[in-house]
Every structure is written in C-alpha cells, then in structure tokens.
Amino acid sequence: MIVEKLLLNTSIRLGRYFGISDDYFFKIQNELDLRNVLMKNKSDFDAIRRVTVKQ
C-alpha cells in the first residue's frame, strides 16, 4: 500500500531526525488506526462470538 510505505518512510526519517527509533511514529499511527477502527465498528466486533471446541 502506497500510504503505508510513505508512512514508514516518514517514520524512519523523523526517527533519525529526532534521534529515536525508526518505527516510533509508525507505531503511534498504527495504534491510532486500531483504536479508530475498534470504535467505528464496535457493534460488529461485539457481535462476534468465540468458537468453542469440545474435547
């Protein structure tokens, strides 16, 4: 995905500029994306029932 590659490239550049890890900004963005998807689709995800396996 082009946006992901751009984000990775930018994260590496910012990390090197500020002297922090290359993936610092990438991890922050991924965490925000995950939270947004969870909030937006909460009812769909809450409706999913875990499969049980009988032994």
trRosetta pair geometry for C-beta under 8 A, 3 or more apart (Angstrom, degrees):
i j d omega theta_ij theta_ji phi_ij phi_ji
1 4 4.2 72 77 10 104 111
1 5 6.8 -179 88 -10 54 85
2 5 5.8 -58 -150 37 32 110
2 6 6.2 32 154 -19 66 107
3 6 5.6 -56 -149 37 31 113
3 7 6.2 33 152 -21 66 106
4 7 5.6 -53 -146 36 32 113
4 8 6.3 33 154 -19 65 104
5 8 5.7 -52 -147 36 31 111
5 9 6.3 33 153 -20 64 107
6 9 5.7 -54 -148 37 30 113
6 10 6.2 27 155 -15 65 109
7 10 5.8 -56 -144 41 29 109
7 11 6.1 34 155 -24 65 107
7 25 7.8 -146 -179 118 82 100
7 26 6.1 115 140 -111 100 82
7 29 5.9 -123 -165 84 134 166
8 11 5.6 -53 -144 34 29 114
8 12 6.5 30 157 -18 63 104
8 23 8.0 -20 -135 -111 78 76
8 26 5.8 37 -104 -97 59 134
9 12 6.0 -56 -154 34 28 109
9 13 6.5 24 152 -15 63 109
10 13 5.6 -57 -147 39 33 111
10 14 6.1 28 158 -15 68 108
10 25 6.9 -85 114 99 88 144
11 14 6.0 -57 -142 41 27 106
11 15 6.0 32 157 -22 63 110
11 22 6.5 81 125 163 91 59
11 23 6.0 34 145 -128 135 34
11 24 6.8 177 -169 56 97 59
11 25 4.0 -158 -121 66 84 100
11 26 3.9 -2 -101 -40 170 91
11 29 7.6 -111 -77 9 122 126
12 15 5.7 -56 -145 37 27 114
12 16 6.4 22 159 -15 63 107
12 22 4.5 7 -116 -158 73 99
12 23 7.9 5 -76 -65 68 49
13 16 6.1 -59 -149 38 27 106
13 17 6.2 29 153 -22 64 110
14 17 5.4 -54 -144 36 33 114
14 18 6.1 8 164 1 68 111
14 24 7.6 -114 101 69 103 107
14 25 5.2 42 73 -19 138 148
15 18 6.5 -69 -141 50 23 92
15 19 7.9 -120 167 58 53 6
15 20 5.1 -101 -146 81 73 73
15 21 5.6 -64 -150 102 131 31
15 22 4.4 179 79 -107 159 31
15 23 7.1 26 -69 3 154 25
15 24 5.2 143 -100 21 104 107
15 25 6.7 -135 -52 3 88 99
16 19 7.5 31 -170 -75 28 35
16 22 7.0 23 -45 -98 83 79
20 24 4.8 12 125 -31 121 158
21 24 4.7 128 66 -46 85 92
22 26 7.9 9 130 6 65 124
23 26 4.6 -65 -158 50 68 120
23 27 5.5 74 141 -30 91 98
24 27 6.2 -61 -156 31 23 108
24 28 6.8 19 152 -15 60 106
25 28 5.5 -50 -149 35 38 114
25 29 6.4 37 154 -18 67 105
26 29 5.9 -57 -150 37 30 109
26 30 6.3 30 153 -19 65 108
27 30 5.7 -54 -145 37 31 111
27 31 6.3 34 155 -21 65 105
28 31 5.8 -56 -151 34 29 112
28 32 6.5 27 153 -16 64 106
29 32 5.7 -55 -150 38 33 111
29 33 6.2 35 153 -20 67 106
30 33 5.6 -53 -145 37 32 113
30 34 6.2 35 155 -21 65 105
31 34 5.8 -53 -147 35 29 113
31 35 6.5 29 155 -17 63 106
32 35 5.8 -55 -147 37 31 110
32 36 6.3 31 155 -19 65 108
33 36 5.8 -57 -149 37 29 112
33 37 6.4 26 156 -16 65 107
34 37 6.0 -58 -148 37 29 108
34 38 6.3 28 155 -18 65 109
35 38 5.7 -57 -146 38 30 111
35 39 6.3 25 158 -16 66 108
36 39 5.9 -57 -146 39 28 107
36 40 6.0 25 158 -18 65 112
37 40 5.8 -57 -140 40 28 110
37 41 6.0 -12 172 17 65 115
38 41 6.8 -78 -136 56 18 83
38 42 6.4 54 159 -82 60 76
38 45 6.7 -37 -140 13 67 163
39 42 6.0 -10 -149 -43 28 110
41 44 4.5 -47 -179 43 90 119
41 45 5.6 88 120 -22 93 100
42 45 6.0 -64 -146 42 28 105
42 46 5.9 26 159 -20 67 111
43 46 5.7 -53 -139 38 30 112
43 47 6.5 35 157 -26 61 106
44 47 5.9 -59 -156 29 28 113
44 48 7.5 36 148 -30 59 96
45 48 5.9 -42 -162 11 41 115
